[in-house]
């Protein structure tokens, strides 16, 4: 899609499109167990400030490729003065932090890094003292996107329409053995 087309669509449409691009990329990574949409895009809020995704990962997953996909999502959303947060759950469903925003992630590289244990697990921004996710949100996010579409809450009309593209992407990924 051309840049001019992005500027014509509503912010909600743009953020949903970019979320789908992230889901297509992240769902191909071995060790990504679930991707869910949470936050203001699952509400009627007309101008959400960002895309919020909840990604469950296997404990052994190397987060570098997921972090790259997250940085691409953040970069694209910044073109519309917006953003993205990728919240991570471990394989047992516990909140472990967010994806690191830096291209290079290791202890001591970034003075500005505020992760609790910078570099212990590369590309994990463990901010457990700052962000707390409610157990209900973790267990039953409003909308699971991958590996299957599961709706837990009432969704706005634009998100319901967008699900057609998500279901097609999930079906294609499953058919291609991803």
Order of alpha helices (4+ residues) and beta strands (2+ residues): alpha-alpha-beta-beta-alpha-beta-beta-beta-alpha-beta-beta-alpha
